[in-house]
């Protein structure tokens, strides 16, 4: 629908006067030449009598009348698409043979909308199995992206955990080392060795405790 509406909007930007024969010819050429979805998507344009005005996949069909053409399921798809176009634009789902394949039909979804200032309507369609393939491919890419994100997250989490362990070990050693020294010095003093001294650096409670213990030992030893 978006592709069809974009094409119709582009008709308004043509330099010729809307509705003039020159403008209609440019509309036909633009409708025939415009492609989308990596040139796989094309447009077809009909008048209200079922005559092909422009066909992006097979220009040789232009001028032929398909008003009475029935699809593989017996439905007159051209009439249904035209009816949807005359209502202001709409979708029609049906089965159709893929270009280059004979006999086998595939579900297809078409969209048609009228061309302003003309008795024409333009439409396009997509085979639903092609859409499923595109969706499946997109899902695979998304899953792969998710896997890469999870791998990156695991690596980052591992690095953060390792850094946390290293930081914890470093801080723990820095905190526990003076406390162990104070404990050992206090043990030696309890056994009469008052000349023992605790060597610490810093400006915290542990350093104050070590200084007080050194002073006590010095006072007792004198």
The 8 nearest C-alpha neighbors of each residue, nearest first, counted from 0:
[[1, 3, 2, 110, 4, 111, 89, 123],
 [2, 0, 4, 3, 5, 6, 110, 7],
 [1, 3, 5, 0, 4, 6, 35, 123],
 [4, 2, 0, 6, 5, 1, 7, 122],
 [3, 5, 7, 1, 6, 2, 0, 8],
 [4, 6, 8, 2, 3, 7, 1, 9],
 [7, 5, 9, 3, 4, 8, 2, 10],
 [6, 8, 4, 10, 9, 5, 3, 114],
 [7, 9, 5, 10, 6, 11, 4, 12],
 [8, 10, 6, 11, 12, 7, 5, 13],
 [11, 9, 7, 8, 12, 13, 26, 6],
 [12, 10, 9, 13, 8, 7, 17, 14],
 [11, 13, 9, 10, 14, 8, 15, 17],
 [12, 14, 10, 11, 15, 9, 22, 25],
 [15, 13, 12, 16, 22, 11, 17, 10],
 [16, 14, 22, 13, 17, 21, 19, 25],
 [15, 17, 19, 22, 18, 14, 21, 13],
 [18, 16, 19, 22, 15, 116, 11, 23],
 [17, 19, 116, 22, 16, 23, 117, 20],
 [18, 20, 22, 21, 17, 16, 23, 15],
 [21, 19, 23, 22, 24, 18, 25, 17],
 [20, 22, 24, 19, 23, 25, 15, 16],
 [21, 23, 15, 25, 19, 24, 20, 17],
 [24, 22, 26, 20, 25, 21, 19, 27],
 [23, 25, 27, 21, 26, 22, 20, 28],
 [24, 26, 28, 22, 27, 23, 29, 21],
 [27, 25, 23, 29, 24, 28, 30, 22],
 [28, 26, 24, 30, 25, 29, 53, 31],
 [27, 29, 25, 31, 30, 26, 32, 24],
 [28, 30, 26, 32, 31, 27, 33, 25],
 [31, 29, 27, 28, 33, 32, 26, 42],
 [30, 32, 55, 28, 54, 53, 29, 33],
 [33, 31, 29, 30, 28, 55, 34, 41],
 [34, 32, 30, 29, 31, 41, 35, 55],
 [35, 33, 38, 41, 40, 32, 39, 36],
 [34, 36, 40, 38, 37, 39, 41, 33],
 [35, 37, 38, 39, 40, 34, 41, 2],
 [36, 38, 39, 35, 40, 34, 41, 33],
 [39, 37, 34, 35, 36, 40, 41, 33],
 [40, 38, 36, 37, 35, 41, 34, 56],
 [39, 41, 35, 36, 34, 38, 42, 37],
 [40, 42, 34, 55, 56, 123, 39, 35],
 [43, 41, 123, 55, 122, 54, 30, 31],
 [42, 44, 54, 122, 53, 121, 55, 123],
 [43, 45, 121, 53, 52, 120, 51, 54],
 [46, 44, 51, 52, 50, 119, 120, 49],
 [45, 47, 119, 48, 50, 49, 118, 120],
 [46, 48, 49, 118, 119, 45, 81, 50],
 [49, 47, 46, 50, 66, 64, 45, 65],
 [48, 50, 66, 65, 64, 47, 46, 45],
 [51, 49, 64, 45, 63, 46, 48, 62],
 [50, 52, 45, 61, 62, 63, 53, 44],
 [51, 53, 45, 44, 61, 50, 62, 46],
 [54, 52, 44, 31, 27, 61, 43, 51],
 [53, 55, 43, 58, 31, 57, 56, 42],
 [54, 56, 31, 41, 42, 57, 43, 32],
 [57, 55, 54, 41, 58, 42, 31, 43],
 [56, 58, 59, 54, 55, 60, 61, 53],
 [59, 57, 54, 60, 61, 55, 56, 53],
 [60, 58, 57, 61, 54, 62, 63, 56],
 [59, 61, 58, 63, 57, 62, 51, 54],
 [62, 60, 51, 59, 52, 58, 63, 53],
 [61, 63, 51, 50, 60, 52, 64, 59],
 [64, 62, 50, 61, 60, 51, 65, 49],
 [63, 65, 50, 49, 66, 51, 62, 48],
 [66, 64, 68, 49, 67, 50, 63, 77],
 [65, 67, 49, 68, 64, 77, 48, 78],
 [66, 68, 65, 69, 75, 64, 49, 77],
 [69, 67, 65, 66, 75, 70, 77, 76],
 [70, 68, 75, 74, 73, 67, 76, 71],
 [69, 71, 73, 74, 72, 75, 76, 95],
 [72, 70, 73, 95, 69, 94, 104, 74],
 [71, 73, 70, 74, 94, 69, 93, 95],
 [74, 72, 70, 69, 71, 75, 76, 68],
 [75, 73, 69, 70, 72, 76, 71, 93],
 [74, 76, 69, 78, 77, 68, 70, 79],
 [75, 77, 79, 78, 74, 80, 70, 69],
 [78, 76, 80, 79, 75, 81, 66, 65],
 [77, 79, 81, 76, 80, 75, 82, 66],
 [80, 78, 76, 82, 81, 77, 83, 75],
 [79, 81, 83, 77, 82, 78, 111, 76],
 [82, 80, 84, 78, 83, 79, 77, 85],
 [81, 83, 79, 85, 84, 80, 78, 86],
 [82, 84, 89, 80, 86, 81, 88, 85],
 [85, 83, 112, 88, 111, 81, 113, 86],
 [84, 86, 82, 87, 83, 81, 113, 88],
 [87, 85, 83, 84, 88, 82, 89, 112],
 [88, 86, 85, 84, 112, 113, 83, 89],
 [89, 87, 112, 84, 83, 111, 86, 85],
 [88, 90, 83, 110, 111, 84, 91, 112],
 [89, 91, 110, 109, 92, 83, 111, 108],
 [90, 92, 109, 108, 110, 80, 93, 89],
 [93, 91, 108, 107, 109, 90, 94, 106],
 [92, 94, 107, 106, 108, 91, 95, 76],
 [95, 93, 106, 105, 107, 104, 71, 72],
 [94, 96, 104, 105, 97, 71, 106, 107],
 [95, 97, 104, 103, 105, 98, 101, 100],
 [96, 98, 100, 99, 95, 104, 105, 101],
 [99, 97, 100, 96, 101, 56, 95, 57],
 [98, 100, 97, 101, 96, 102, 103, 56],
 [101, 99, 97, 98, 96, 102, 103, 104],
 [102, 100, 103, 96, 99, 97, 98, 104],
 [101, 103, 104, 100, 96, 71, 97, 95],
 [104, 102, 101, 96, 105, 100, 97, 95],
 [103, 105, 96, 95, 94, 102, 97, 106],
 [104, 106, 94, 95, 96, 107, 126, 103],
 [107, 105, 94, 127, 93, 126, 95, 104],
 [106, 108, 126, 93, 127, 94, 125, 92],
 [107, 109, 92, 124, 125, 91, 126, 93],
 [110, 108, 124, 91, 90, 123, 92, 107],
 [109, 111, 90, 122, 89, 123, 0, 124],
 [112, 110, 122, 84, 88, 121, 80, 89],
 [113, 111, 84, 88, 120, 121, 87, 122],
 [112, 114, 120, 84, 119, 121, 115, 85],
 [113, 115, 120, 119, 117, 7, 116, 121],
 [114, 116, 117, 113, 118, 119, 7, 18],
 [117, 115, 18, 114, 17, 118, 119, 113],
 [118, 116, 119, 115, 114, 18, 23, 113],
 [117, 119, 46, 47, 120, 116, 114, 113],
 [120, 118, 46, 117, 114, 45, 113, 47],
 [119, 121, 113, 114, 112, 45, 44, 46],
 [122, 120, 44, 111, 112, 43, 113, 45],
 [121, 123, 111, 110, 43, 42, 112, 44],
 [124, 122, 42, 109, 110, 43, 41, 111],
 [123, 125, 109, 108, 110, 107, 126, 122],
 [126, 124, 108, 107, 127, 109, 123, 129],
 [127, 125, 107, 129, 128, 106, 108, 130],
 [126, 128, 130, 129, 107, 106, 125, 131],
 [127, 129, 131, 130, 126, 132, 106, 105],
 [130, 128, 132, 127, 126, 131, 133, 125],
 [129, 131, 127, 133, 128, 132, 134, 126],
 [132, 130, 128, 134, 129, 133, 135, 127],
 [133, 131, 135, 129, 130, 134, 136, 128],
 [132, 134, 130, 136, 131, 135, 137, 129],
 [133, 135, 137, 131, 136, 132, 138, 130],
 [136, 134, 138, 132, 137, 133, 131, 139],
 [137, 135, 133, 139, 138, 134, 132, 140],
 [136, 138, 134, 140, 139, 135, 133, 141],
 [139, 137, 135, 141, 136, 140, 142, 134],
 [138, 140, 142, 136, 137, 141, 143, 135],
 [141, 139, 143, 137, 138, 142, 144, 136],
 [140, 142, 144, 138, 143, 139, 145, 137],
 [143, 141, 145, 139, 144, 140, 138, 146],
 [142, 144, 146, 140, 145, 141, 139, 147],
 [143, 145, 141, 147, 142, 146, 140, 148],
 [146, 144, 142, 148, 143, 147, 141, 149],
 [145, 147, 143, 149, 144, 148, 142, 150],
 [148, 146, 150, 144, 145, 149, 151, 143],
 [147, 149, 145, 151, 146, 150, 152, 144],
 [150, 148, 152, 146, 147, 151, 153, 145],
 [151, 149, 147, 153, 152, 148, 146, 154],
 [150, 152, 148, 154, 149, 153, 147, 155],
 [151, 153, 149, 155, 150, 154, 156, 148],
 [154, 152, 156, 150, 151, 155, 157, 149],
 [155, 153, 157, 151, 156, 152, 158, 150],
 [154, 156, 152, 158, 157, 153, 151, 159],
 [157, 155, 153, 159, 154, 158, 152, 160],
 [158, 156, 160, 154, 155, 159, 153, 161],
 [157, 159, 161, 155, 160, 156, 162, 154],
 [158, 160, 156, 162, 157, 161, 163, 155],
 [159, 161, 163, 157, 158, 162, 156, 164],
 [162, 160, 158, 164, 163, 159, 157, 165],
 [161, 163, 165, 159, 164, 160, 166, 158],
 [162, 164, 160, 166, 161, 165, 167, 159],
 [165, 163, 167, 161, 162, 166, 168, 160],
 [164, 166, 162, 168, 167, 163, 169, 161],
 [167, 165, 163, 169, 164, 168, 162, 170],
 [168, 166, 164, 170, 165, 169, 171, 163],
 [167, 169, 171, 165, 166, 170, 164, 172],
 [170, 168, 166, 172, 171, 167, 165, 173],
 [171, 169, 173, 167, 172, 168, 166, 174],
 [172, 170, 168, 174, 173, 169, 167, 175],
 [173, 171, 175, 169, 174, 170, 176, 168],
 [172, 174, 170, 171, 176, 175, 169, 177],
 [175, 173, 171, 172, 176, 170, 177, 178],
 [174, 176, 172, 178, 177, 173, 171, 179],
 [175, 177, 179, 178, 172, 173, 174, 180],
 [178, 176, 180, 179, 175, 181, 199, 174],
 [179, 177, 181, 175, 180, 176, 182, 205],
 [178, 180, 182, 176, 177, 181, 175, 183],
 [181, 179, 177, 183, 178, 182, 184, 176],
 [182, 180, 184, 178, 179, 183, 185, 177],
 [181, 183, 179, 185, 180, 184, 178, 186],
 [182, 184, 186, 180, 185, 181, 179, 187],
 [185, 183, 181, 187, 186, 182, 195, 180],
 [184, 186, 188, 182, 187, 183, 181, 189],
 [187, 185, 183, 189, 184, 188, 182, 190],
 [188, 186, 184, 190, 192, 189, 185, 183],
 [189, 187, 192, 193, 191, 185, 190, 186],
 [188, 190, 186, 187, 191, 185, 192, 193],
 [189, 191, 187, 188, 192, 186, 193, 185],
 [192, 190, 188, 189, 193, 187, 194, 186],
 [193, 191, 188, 187, 194, 190, 195, 189],
 [194, 192, 216, 188, 195, 220, 191, 219],
 [193, 195, 192, 216, 196, 220, 217, 188],
 [196, 194, 193, 184, 192, 197, 188, 187],
 [197, 195, 213, 198, 194, 184, 216, 212],
 [196, 198, 209, 181, 199, 180, 213, 184],
 [197, 199, 196, 200, 209, 177, 180, 210],
 [200, 198, 206, 197, 177, 201, 209, 210],
 [201, 199, 206, 198, 202, 177, 203, 205],
 [200, 202, 206, 203, 199, 205, 207, 204],
 [201, 203, 206, 200, 204, 207, 205, 199],
 [202, 204, 206, 205, 201, 207, 208, 200],
 [203, 205, 207, 206, 208, 202, 209, 201],
 [204, 206, 208, 207, 203, 209, 178, 177],
 [205, 207, 209, 208, 203, 204, 201, 199],
 [208, 206, 204, 210, 205, 209, 211, 203],
 [207, 209, 205, 211, 206, 210, 204, 212],
 [208, 210, 206, 212, 207, 211, 197, 181],
 [211, 209, 207, 213, 212, 208, 206, 214],
 [212, 210, 214, 208, 213, 209, 215, 207],
 [211, 213, 215, 209, 210, 214, 216, 208],
 [214, 212, 210, 216, 215, 211, 196, 217],
 [215, 213, 217, 211, 212, 216, 218, 210],
 [214, 216, 212, 218, 213, 217, 211, 219],
 [215, 217, 193, 213, 219, 214, 218, 220],
 [216, 218, 214, 220, 215, 219, 213, 221],
 [219, 217, 215, 221, 216, 220, 214, 213],
 [218, 220, 216, 221, 217, 215, 193, 214],
 [219, 221, 217, 218, 193, 216, 194, 215],
 [220, 218, 219, 217, 216, 193, 194, 215]]
